[in-house]
Amino acid sequence: MNAKHIPELFGSMVFNDKAMKEYLPEETYLALKKTIENGKSLDKTIAGTVAAAMRDWALERGATHFTHWFQPMTGITAEKHDSFITPDHNGGILMEFSGKELIKGESDASSFPNGGLRATFEARGYTAWDPTAYAFIKDGTLCIPTVFYSYGGEALDKKTPLLRSDEALNRQAMRILKLFGNEEVTKTLTTVGPEQEYFLVDEKVYRARKDLVLCGRTLFGAMPPKGQEMGDHYFGTIKPRVLAFMKDLDEELWKLGIYAKTEHNEAAPAQHELAPVYSRTNTATDHNQLTIELMKKIAARHGMACLLHEKPFDGVNGSGKHNNWSVSTNTGMNLLDPGDSPRENTQFLLFLAAVIKAVDEHQDLMRFSIASAGNDHRLGGNEAPPAIISMFLGDDLNAILNSIEEGTVYAPENAMVMKGGVHTLPRFSRDATDRNRTSPFAFTNNKFEFRMPGSSASIAEPNIIINTIIADTLAQFADILENAEDLNTALQELIRDTIKQHKRIIFNGDNYSEEWVKEAKRRGLLNLPTTMDVLPRFVQPENIALFTRHKVFTAEEMYSRYEIMVENYCKTLHIEARTLIDMINSDILPAVFREEQQLADTLTKKKAAIAGIPCHAEENLLLQLAQLADQLHEDCCRFEDDLKKAEQIEDFYEQGLFYKEKIFTGLAALRRIIDRMETVIPAENWPFPTYYDLLFSVQ
């Protein structure tokens, strides 16, 4: 790819503003732009004109089909392809795409996860065009981003509540901005830049591991002599196969208008990261789903497998998806930008106070937004924040908040000039705050980096939560300030009181330390270590009131999501359990028995050949393997009985608790036995590729 062609390549497969200007009549273009930029209701009379323009544009680029591309509660995207062909009256065809086909599609609402909202016989569901997201071409198909809801109007997808939460935040943020005299602002919008971590392994060794193929993670595996201890992989030279993959990935992402910007090796062997430039949250969510889809496809082209599980390998770093969130106005003002004098920037301080209050009051919802069986393996490790929610603000902002709380004058220190000790090296001012990579929710200049989401998750969930809880806090602030006799006095008191009441959530230290766990408990912060600890909190009365108050969810939609998430948790562990039982019975125990037979034969021959010579090595190994085999067989039988019991539990919540207490812990217990076996049996006799084979397979 020639670098000079990148600008014309970028967005070439997107029906973006440039394409709309070219293919739409001016009146239609302006009407559609109002919907996209200002949130105005769509003028349905223009749908036919837009559809015809999309069709012409898509046909010119080789598309033969169209699809309503949506994001159901499966965690991945869905699509049903229809060709453009329509019979004419002469036995031929026309290439048609109508306004009706653009606006509305139909799918089976009972076949997707719906949490009891739809019975099997109540199958009708609708996909509806989201005009705020650009259509694009993928694999020769025109993809129309859509929402998905049931015949009764309930949201069955991730996009609908995300759009609702954006509107909720906009409504409340606009109330605050009007108080500050921002009359030129007509809309606020949230932006996100999701950093995506992933692993690449050779496809041949991947295919030889049934657990990786079926579960996305290794259910056992002894660590090789070298892991990530030396830190030599992080930001290291990118290997040729990986670099070729990254170049192809960039090209495909750029065609789809995705701002792929930064790529590098991550801390663990075979681990990497891609970071885009931030964009509107709705767009960023679509783009991240496309990114992880393309990662898998392009990795396969290069003879590799892309692993997106939160913890594919025990003993090395897991993978997250850092969600860099901010909120801006349509005039280009970032509401989380402190400016040159943040102590005097009352508008910034008020929005900052709103975030602090929202995160403190809704720790359970923040934790809920990233809950999954996969992420339970990652949180609390040395590469990820603990399950305790806290915020990092940095020394300067912390000092400002302290001065506000105490009513003292803030005296900022002079910016430190960074010097390299060599005259020819450049000098520059140090940033106002350090980065705290251990913090779950860290302020980084003009945005918050939420580091807890897992690598396989949709970023819709955390952003729905963040938008809604901050909207609720801003609504409370607006209620107070709109009725204040003296706005300036009320502002100062509100900011000061908020800091006093919610400063416990601010922690600038090491979130990985045991001391912090104890300190967090002393402060009264929540510690919800597993998914099943947090899921029921989503449907507590105060949370139902919160989301229904801002029209983000109905109570029925919340209960359905709760049920879906418990069900997904149980199904994930069930698949892992069945996979491990199968691998133990079909491969691991037979390999152990063969090794025992070889050792027994060797021992017999040695004793016969050299009478009276002790054979301690062979005897000890044989005894060790026999004991491990007996323990594994016994524990596996008991584990299988527990799995059968789990299937019989009718109440979905009680079933989830049983899976947590018996199956999750049982998987870990069996793993410990198998990992010991792997270190005893010679590599050539072990039935599966080892961690060494997997982590160091791509050169």
LINVEN-V619063 format. One record per residue. N is the residue number from 0. RES is the residue in one letter. PSI is psi as a letter, one per 20 degrees, with the letter a starting at -180 (NA if undefined). Layout:
N_RES_PSI + N_RES_PSI
This chain:
0_M_p + 1_N_p + 2_A_h + 3_K_i + 4_H_i + 5_I_g + 6_P_h + 7_E_h + 8_L_h + 9_F_p + 10_G_j + 11_S_i + 12_M_k + 13_V_p + 14_F_m + 15_N_a + 16_D_g + 17_K_g + 18_A_h + 19_M_g + 20_K_h + 21_E_h + 22_Y_i + 23_L_q + 24_P_q + 25_E_g + 26_E_g + 27_T_g + 28_Y_g + 29_L_h + 30_A_g + 31_L_h + 32_K_h + 33_K_g + 34_T_g + 35_I_g + 36_E_h + 37_N_j + 38_G_k + 39_K_q + 40_S_q + 41_L_p + 42_D_o + 43_K_i + 44_T_i + 45_I_i + 46_A_g + 47_G_g + 48_T_g + 49_V_g + 50_A_g + 51_A_h + 52_A_g + 53_M_g + 54_R_g + 55_D_g + 56_W_g + 57_A_g + 58_L_h + 59_E_h + 60_R_j + 61_G_j + 62_A_p + 63_T_i + 64_H_r + 65_F_q + 66_T_q + 67_H_o + 68_W_o + 69_F_r + 70_Q_n + 71_P_a + 72_M_j + 73_T_i + 74_G_i + 75_I_a + 76_T_r + 77_A_q + 78_E_q + 79_K_p + 80_H_p + 81_D_p + 82_S_r + 83_F_i + 84_I_p + 85_T_p + 86_P_q + 87_D_a + 88_H_j + 89_N_k + 90_G_j + 91_G_b + 92_I_q + 93_L_q + 94_M_o + 95_E_q + 96_F_o + 97_S_r + 98_G_h + 99_K_g + 100_E_h + 101_L_g + 102_I_g + 103_K_p + 104_G_r + 105_E_p + 106_S_r + 107_D_o + 108_A_h + 109_S_i + 110_S_i + 111_F_q + 112_P_p + 113_N_j + 114_G_k + 115_G_j + 116_L_h + 117_R_p + 118_A_r + 119_T_h + 120_F_i + 121_E_m + 122_A_i + 123_R_p + 124_G_q + 125_Y_q + 126_T_p + 127_A_p + 128_W_p + 129_D_n + 130_P_i + 131_T_i + 132_A_p + 133_Y_p + 134_A_q + 135_F_r + 136_I_p + 137_K_p + 138_D_l + 139_G_j + 140_T_p + 141_L_o + 142_C_p + 143_I_o + 144_P_p + 145_T_r + 146_V_r + 147_F_p + 148_Y_r + 149_S_r + 150_Y_h + 151_G_j + 152_G_j + 153_E_q + 154_A_p + 155_L_j + 156_D_a + 157_K_h + 158_K_g + 159_T_g + 160_P_h + 161_L_g + 162_L_h + 163_R_g + 164_S_h + 165_D_g + 166_E_h + 167_A_g + 168_L_h + 169_N_g + 170_R_g + 171_Q_h + 172_A_h + 173_M_h + 174_R_g + 175_I_g + 176_L_h + 177_K_h + 178_L_h + 179_F_j + 180_G_k + 181_N_m + 182_E_h + 183_E_i + 184_V_p + 185_T_i + 186_K_q + 187_T_q + 188_L_q + 189_T_q + 190_T_q + 191_V_q + 192_G_n + 193_P_o + 194_E_p + 195_Q_o + 196_E_q + 197_Y_r + 198_F_q + 199_L_p + 200_V_r + 201_D_p + 202_E_h + 203_K_g + 204_V_h + 205_Y_g + 206_R_h + 207_A_i + 208_R_o + 209_K_h + 210_D_h + 211_L_g + 212_V_g + 213_L_h + 214_C_i + 215_G_i + 216_R_q + 217_T_p + 218_L_i + 219_F_r + 220_G_o + 221_A_q + 222_M_q + 223_P_r + 224_P_h + 225_K_p + 226_G_d + 227_Q_j + 228_E_h + 229_M_i + 230_G_k + 231_D_i + 232_H_h + 233_Y_p + 234_F_j + 235_G_r + 236_T_p + 237_I_p + 238_K_q + 239_P_g + 240_R_h + 241_V_g + 242_L_g + 243_A_g + 244_F_g + 245_M_h + 246_K_g + 247_D_h + 248_L_g + 249_D_g + 250_E_g + 251_E_h + 252_L_g + 253_W_h + 254_K_h + 255_L_j + 256_G_k + 257_I_p + 258_Y_m + 259_A_p + 260_K_g + 261_T_p + 262_E_q + 263_H_r + 264_N_p + 265_E_a + 266_A_g + 267_A_q + 268_P_p + 269_A_j + 270_Q_q + 271_H_r + 272_E_q + 273_L_p + 274_A_p + 275_P_r + 276_V_q + 277_Y_q + 278_S_r + 279_R_q + 280_T_g + 281_N_g + 282_T_g + 283_A_h + 284_T_g + 285_D_g + 286_H_h + 287_N_h + 288_Q_g + 289_L_h + 290_T_g + 291_I_h + 292_E_g + 293_L_h + 294_M_g + 295_K_g + 296_K_g + 297_I_h + 298_A_g + 299_A_h + 300_R_h + 301_H_j + 302_G_k + 303_M_r + 304_A_p + 305_C_p + 306_L_p + 307_L_j + 308_H_q + 309_E_h + 310_K_m + 311_P_h + 312_F_p + 313_D_q + 314_G_i + 315_V_r + 316_N_q + 317_G_a + 318_S_p + 319_G_a + 320_K_n + 321_H_p + 322_N_n + 323_N_o + 324_W_p + 325_S_r + 326_V_p + 327_S_r + 328_T_r + 329_N_i + 330_T_j + 331_G_j + 332_M_p + 333_N_o + 334_L_i + 335_L_j + 336_D_o + 337_P_h + 338_G_a + 339_D_h + 340_S_m + 341_P_h + 342_R_h + 343_E_i + 344_N_n + 345_T_h + 346_Q_g + 347_F_g + 348_L_h + 349_L_g + 350_F_h + 351_L_g + 352_A_h + 353_A_g + 354_V_g + 355_I_g + 356_K_g + 357_A_g + 358_V_g + 359_D_g + 360_E_h + 361_H_l + 362_Q_h + 363_D_h + 364_L_h + 365_M_g + 366_R_h + 367_F_h + 368_S_i + 369_I_j + 370_A_p + 371_S_r + 372_A_h + 373_G_g + 374_N_h + 375_D_h + 376_H_h + 377_R_g + 378_L_p + 379_G_i + 380_G_r + 381_N_j + 382_E_i + 383_A_q + 384_P_q + 385_P_r + 386_A_j + 387_I_p + 388_I_p + 389_S_r + 390_M_q + 391_F_p + 392_L_i + 393_G_r + 394_D_g + 395_D_g + 396_L_h + 397_N_g + 398_A_h + 399_I_g + 400_L_h + 401_N_g + 402_S_h + 403_I_g + 404_E_h + 405_E_i + 406_G_k + 407_T_r + 408_V_p + 409_Y_p + 410_A_n + 411_P_q + 412_E_q + 413_N_q + 414_A_p + 415_M_p + 416_V_p + 417_M_p + 418_K_p + 419_G_i + 420_G_j + 421_V_p + 422_H_h + 423_T_i + 424_L_q + 425_P_q + 426_R_q + 427_F_q + 428_S_p + 429_R_q + 430_D_q + 431_A_h + 432_T_q + 433_D_r + 434_R_p + 435_N_n + 436_R_i + 437_T_i + 438_S_p + 439_P_h + 440_F_n + 441_A_p + 442_F_p + 443_T_n + 444_N_f + 445_N_k + 446_K_r + 447_F_p + 448_E_o + 449_F_o + 450_R_j + 451_M_h + 452_P_q + 453_G_r + 454_S_h + 455_S_i + 456_A_q + 457_S_q + 458_I_i + 459_A_g + 460_E_g + 461_P_h + 462_N_h + 463_I_g + 464_I_g + 465_I_g + 466_N_g + 467_T_g + 468_I_h + 469_I_h + 470_A_g + 471_D_g + 472_T_g + 473_L_h + 474_A_g + 475_Q_g + 476_F_g + 477_A_h + 478_D_g + 479_I_g + 480_L_h + 481_E_h + 482_N_j + 483_A_q + 484_E_h + 485_D_o + 486_L_g + 487_N_g + 488_T_g + 489_A_h + 490_L_g + 491_Q_g + 492_E_g + 493_L_g + 494_I_g + 495_R_g + 496_D_h + 497_T_g + 498_I_g + 499_K_g + 500_Q_h + 501_H_j + 502_K_i + 503_R_h + 504_I_i + 505_I_p + 506_F_o + 507_N_j + 508_G_b + 509_D_o + 510_N_i + 511_Y_i + 512_S_q + 513_E_h + 514_E_h + 515_W_h + 516_V_g + 517_K_g + 518_E_h + 519_A_h + 520_K_g + 521_R_h + 522_R_i + 523_G_k + 524_L_q + 525_L_q + 526_N_o + 527_L_n + 528_P_h + 529_T_r + 530_T_g + 531_M_i + 532_D_h + 533_V_h + 534_L_g + 535_P_h + 536_R_h + 537_F_h + 538_V_k + 539_Q_q + 540_P_g + 541_E_h + 542_N_h + 543_I_g + 544_A_h + 545_L_g + 546_F_h + 547_T_h + 548_R_h + 549_H_j + 550_K_k + 551_V_g + 552_F_q + 553_T_r + 554_A_h + 555_E_g + 556_E_h + 557_M_g + 558_Y_h + 559_S_g + 560_R_h + 561_Y_g + 562_E_g + 563_I_g + 564_M_h + 565_V_g + 566_E_g + 567_N_h + 568_Y_g + 569_C_g + 570_K_h + 571_T_g + 572_L_h + 573_H_g + 574_I_g + 575_E_g + 576_A_g + 577_R_h + 578_T_g + 579_L_g + 580_I_g + 581_D_g + 582_M_h + 583_I_g + 584_N_h + 585_S_h + 586_D_g + 587_I_g + 588_L_g + 589_P_h + 590_A_h + 591_V_g + 592_F_h + 593_R_g + 594_E_h + 595_E_g + 596_Q_g + 597_Q_g + 598_L_g + 599_A_g + 600_D_g + 601_T_g + 602_L_g + 603_T_g + 604_K_h + 605_K_g + 606_K_h + 607_A_h + 608_A_h + 609_I_n + 610_A_p + 611_G_i + 612_I_p + 613_P_q + 614_C_l + 615_H_g + 616_A_g + 617_E_g + 618_E_g + 619_N_g + 620_L_g + 621_L_g + 622_L_g + 623_Q_g + 624_L_g + 625_A_g + 626_Q_g + 627_L_g + 628_A_g + 629_D_g + 630_Q_g + 631_L_g + 632_H_g + 633_E_g + 634_D_h + 635_C_h + 636_C_g + 637_R_h + 638_F_g + 639_E_h + 640_D_g + 641_D_h + 642_L_h + 643_K_h + 644_K_g + 645_A_h + 646_E_h + 647_Q_i + 648_I_p + 649_E_g + 650_D_p + 651_F_h + 652_Y_g + 653_E_h + 654_Q_g + 655_G_g + 656_L_g + 657_F_g + 658_Y_h + 659_K_g + 660_E_h + 661_K_g + 662_I_g + 663_F_g + 664_T_h + 665_G_h + 666_L_g + 667_A_h + 668_A_g + 669_L_h + 670_R_g + 671_R_h + 672_I_g + 673_I_g + 674_D_h + 675_R_g + 676_M_g + 677_E_h + 678_T_i + 679_V_h + 680_I_p + 681_P_q + 682_A_h + 683_E_i + 684_N_i + 685_W_p + 686_P_i + 687_F_q + 688_P_p + 689_T_r + 690_Y_h + 691_Y_g + 692_D_h + 693_L_g + 694_L_h + 695_F_k + 696_S_h + 697_V_o + 698_Q_NA
